[in-house]
Amino acid sequence: MKQQSTRLGIEKISSLMINLSVPAFIGMFVMSLYNIVDAIFVARGVGTLGVAALSIAFPIQMIMGALAGTFGIGGASIISRRLGANALGEANRVFNHIIWLIVFFSMLMTATAFLFLEPLLVIFGATKNILPYAKDFLSIILLGSVFVTFAMATNNVVRSEGNAKIAMLTMVMSAVINMILNPIFIFGLDMGIKGSATATVIAQFIAATWLLKYFIGGKSSLTLKWIGFIPDFKVVKEIILIGLPSFIMMSSSSLMVVSVNWMLLTLVAKFILPFLVLLTG
């Protein structure tokens, strides 16, 4: 087992800042292109209704990211402190609780979203024309939610033990695979907006597999171990309380997108459509 966190206590602070912050910046910059790439290919292959569907589905994807941030950031904070105190056993315990939370809440969120998918999309601003596209896209994304949540959450854990390059490579690899697969599925296989969703899920699945291999391959300070069906709720509480600000921040962004969608719908219905009717009438 390789103790990745050792470098955090022996290297110069200036070197650590560069070695940890630059990979994080590159990885997050590349990941920011994820939705832009989806929108470009969907616009070319599906049209404006497809792009509108992406904007409707985006808040739900942000909620998935908020959950991943809650577990990943909250757990990573505890793990880094446990590793700093040389309490590897406690760090492993927290790590395995993060995995439990990812699996449990991903399954819960997926089941809930599928149960209320159509009403949720209408609440988020889907019209009769946009709704079928949004359902097609989000149905596939939800099936891969556990991979998305795992990849996002555990990437924070990797970073917390001082291995920022692995975290960066995971994000870059996922984004590049998504860019390659999008045109193949949308144009080559003629899957339309379902192709974009499939490309995203496959990219996240590969990222999750890459990270799983990292943890079980002896490259990490941490080891995977099943904690059973009932977690230690004290550990769960600590993880969630620390990660809660991240959840609130990302959920607020989701609400902002929903608000913008509704404002645009109101603007189109009240002003633009009547104006077009006058012009053509």
N, C-alpha and C positions, 0 to 999 in steps of 0.2 A: 504494500500500500504506500502510495506516495503522499507525503504530507505537504500539500500545496501551500498551506497557510503559513509555513515557516518563513517564507520570504517577507511576509508582512512585518515580521519583527526584527529582521536583520538588514534589509536594504534601506538605502537613503530615501527620505520622504520625497525628495524631488524626483528621483528615479521612479518611485512607486506611482506618483501622480501622473507621470507621462505614460508609464507602462499600463496603468489601469484605465486612465481617462480617454486616451486616444483610441484604443480598440472599442471602448463603449460608444464613443462618438461615431466612429465609422459604422459600427453595427446598427445603431439606432437610425443613422442617416439612411442607410440602405433599406432598413425595414420601413421607413417612412414612404418609400417608393412603392410599397406593396399595393396599397389601394389605388395609387395613381396608375400603376401598370394595369390593374384590373379594369379601371375605368376606361383607359385608352383602348384596350382590346375589345371590351364589351361595346364601346361606342362604335367601333369599326364593324364588329361582327353581329351585333344585336340591334343597336340603334339607341335612340333617346329614351325609350321606355326601359331598356336594360340599365342604362346609367341611372335613371330615376329609381329603379329597383335597388341598385347598389346603395344609393343614399338612404333609402328606407331601411335596408338591412344593416347599415353601418352602426346605428346605435346599439343594436343587439350584440354585434361583434365587439363593440366597446365595453359592454357589460361583461362579456366573456373575458376580455382583457383586464377589466377591473377586478374580477374574481382572481385571476392569475396573479395580478399585482398584490392583492391582499395576502395571498398565501406565500408568494415568492419573496416580496419585499419584507413582509413581517417575519417570515421564517429565516430569511437570509440575515437579517439584523441579529436575531438570537444566535444563529449558528456562528456568525463571525465573532461574537462575544464569547461564546463557549470555546471556540478554537483558540481565541486569544488567551483564555484562562487555562488552556491545555486540558479541557474537559471534553475529549473526543467522544466519549460514550454519550454524554448529554447532547452533543451536537448531532450525533447519529440519530438519537431519539427524536429530536425536533425534525430532522430531515425526513424520517419515515412518517411522521405525522403530517408533514406537508404533502407527501404522496397520497396518504389516506384522504386528506381534504380535497385534493385535486380530483381523485377518482369519484368520491362521494358527491361532491357538488357539481361536477361535470354531468354525471348521470341524472342528478336531480334537476339541474337546469335544462338539460336536453328533453327530459320527459315533460316538464312543465311547459316549455316553449312549444313542443309539438302539440300538446293538449290545447293550448290557446293561441296557436300560431296565427290563424287568420285574424282574430280580434286584435292581437298585438300589432300586427302589421297595419291594420286600419287605424289604430290609435297612433301609430308612428307616422301616419300620413299617406298610406297607400290608397290610391284611387282604384276604381274598377279595372282600369286598363293596366295599371302598374302591378296590381296584386298577384296575378299569375306568375309574373317574372320574379317578384320578390319571394314568393313561396318556393319556386323552383331553386333559387339560389340559396336561400336560408335553410331549406330542408337538408341539403347536402352539407352545408357548413356545420349545422347542429350535430350531424352524425359524426363529424370529426372533432367535436368540441373538446374531447378528452385529450387529443393530441395537441391542439392549440393551447389549452390550458397548461398541460404538462411542459411543453416547450418553453412557454413564456415564464412560468413560475420557476422551473429548475434552472433556467438561464441566470436568474438572479442568485440562486444558490451557488452556481459555478463561479460567478463573479465575487461572491462573498468570501470564497476561499482563496482568492487571489489569482484565479486563472481567467483573466479577462480576454485573452486571445481565443480560448475555446468558445467563450460566450459570443465573441465577435464572429468567429467562423460559422457558428451555428446560425446566426441571423443572416449573414451574407449568403451562406449556402441555401437557406430556405428561400430567400428573396430571388436568387438567381434561378433556382429550380422552378419557382412560380412564373418567372418571366419566360422561361423556355417552354413550359407546359401550356401556358395560356393560349398561344396561337395554335398549338397542336390540337388541343381539345375543342377550341371555339371554331377554328376554320378547317383544320385537317379532318377532324372527326364530326364536324358539323353539329356540335352539342349546344351551341349557343351559350346562354348564361349558365346553364348547368356545367358546361365545360370550364368556365372560370372558377366556379365553386369547387369542382373536382380537382383542378390544378392547385388551388389553395390548400385543400385538405391533404393531398398527396405531399405537397411541400412541407406542411407542418408534421405529417406522419414521419417523413424522413428526418426532419430536425429532432423530433421526439426520440426516434430510434437511435440517432447519433448520440444524443445526450444520455440515453439509457445505457448504451455501450460504454460511454465515458465513465459512468458511475459503477457499472459492474465489471469493468475491465481493469480495475486497480489504478487508474489514473487520478482518481479523486481521493481526498482525505476521508470521504464519507462512504458508507456501505449501505446497500438496500437490505431491508429486513421487514417482513410483514408483521404489523403490530397487532393483527387480529381485527375483528369486526367492531369492537368497542374501543375508541381511543381514550387517552388520558385527557379529560376535558380541561384540566389546568393548562396543559401544553397548548391545546386548541385555543383556549381563551387568550393566552399570551400572544400567540401568532396573529390572531384576528385583531386584537386590540392595537398591536403595533402596525399592522397593515391596513387598518380601517381608514386612515387619512388618504391613502392611495386610492382606496375604493371610492370614497366620497368625491375625490377630485376627478377621477375618470368617469364616474357615473354622472357627475355634473356636466361634463363635456357631452355625454350621451343625451342628456336632457336638452342641452343647448341645440344639438343637431335636430332633435325632434321639434323643438320650438321654431327653428328656421324652416323646417319642412312645412309646418302648419301655416306659418306666415306667408310662404310662397304660394301655398294652395289658396289661401284667402285672397292674396293679391291677384292671382290669375282669375279666380272665380268672380271677384267683384269689379275688377277694373279692366284687365287685359281682354278677357273674352267678350264683354259687352262692347268694348272699343272695336274689336275685330268684326263683330256682328254689324256694327254701324258702318264700318268701312266696306264690307262686302254686301250689305243690304242696299 
